[in-house]
Amino acid sequence: MDLFSGCGGLSLGFEHAGLEVVGAFDNWAPAVEIYRANFSHEIHEIDIGTGEALSLVQEMRPDVIAGGPPCQDYSISGKRQLGDRANLTLRFGEIVASVRPKWVVFENVYNIERFETLPKLKAMLRGAGYGLSARVLDASRCGVPQKRNRYFLIGKLSEPDGFLNRFLDDGLTERQLTVREYMGSCLDTEYYYMHPRSYSRRAVFSVDEPSATIRGINRPIPQNYKKHGGDKADVDAGVRALTTRERSRIQTFPASFKLPGKKTNIELAIGNAVPPNLAEYIARAVVRFTETPEVSNSEYELF
């Protein structure tokens, strides 16, 4: 069950790992439209904070509840104040504690570790009987050609803390995946522009490195753009911005993934999504654990 599913990156990754997604929940209509265009199971367009939403999850009795509550209140680009979105993290914990699936997978920005909401979530899950493993993972070492750090908290009933750490670490690559290695010559350019959070950061990247984090905006090169010292090329040397579809591919959505709706909404949905390949990495760690008999307690390490 995918809570706060957005356009479906987490769901798609779990499906690719062989798990059956039985349903999803989100309350943003443009993301729901994209999700419905790509999956056959039901997505509920509903406020997850309602009793009706809880009842729906309880009725389905999923083995795994996964989700990434909206993260703007934790984001390095936000105001770093806790508000209603942070409360949705605790709502996620409440639903898990009520339904008590075998597994829980929580995803968010790495910056969440700085906020008081995370210890509260951990306490709720431990109180419900879950052992917990936590990692901040660089997506570019998990099959995604993008420098994107994300926080994962994975729990399983009746396990000690740290139970999944080895499985989360074993598959990481030593090298970061580059755009060229993942996409080949599909971009038909050696360098491309990605609008930075501020002009103190570079904006021109090479296909021979991971991309910067795909965000929810996609702007053309400003006419008055001044080269940053870290730029890989001059903007007048054939550099261009990426298309919406190219950005979705760097997020590891397949070329066949349908993207209906307004361009600005699609860009935001793509930028907010969990890269499917990163979600698949997590799901495969879960599968490997379930297929490994008699995992020794001596291998557990607390986080």
Sequence and secondary structure as in RCSB ss.txt:
>XXXX:A:sequence
MDLFSGCGGLSLGFEHAGLEVVGAFDNWAPAVEIYRANFSHEIHEIDIGTGEALSLVQEMRPDVIAGGPPCQDYS
ISGKRQLGDRANLTLRFGEIVASVRPKWVVFENVYNIERFETLPKLKAMLRGAGYGLSARVLDASRCGVPQKRNR
YFLIGKLSEPDGFLNRFLDDGLTERQLTVREYMGSCLDTEYYYMHPRSYSRRAVFSVDEPSATIRGINRPIPQNY
KKHGGDKADVDAGVRALTTRERSRIQTFPASFKLPGKKTNIELAIGNAVPPNLAEYIARAVVRFTETPEVSNSEY
ELF
>XXXX:A:secstr
 EES TTSHHHHHHHHTT     EEE  HHHHHHHHHH SS EEES TTSHHHHHHHHHH  SEEEE    TTT 
TTS     HHHHHHHHHHHHHHHH  SEEEEEEEGGGGGSTHHHHHHHHHHHTTEEEEEEEEEGGGTT SB  EE
EEEEEEET  TTTTHHHHHHT  SS   HHHHHTTTT  SEEE   SSTTS  EEETTS B    S      TT 
   TT SS TTTT EE  HHHHHHHTT  TT    S HHHHHHHHHHS  HHHHHHHHHHHHHHHTSTT  GGG 
   
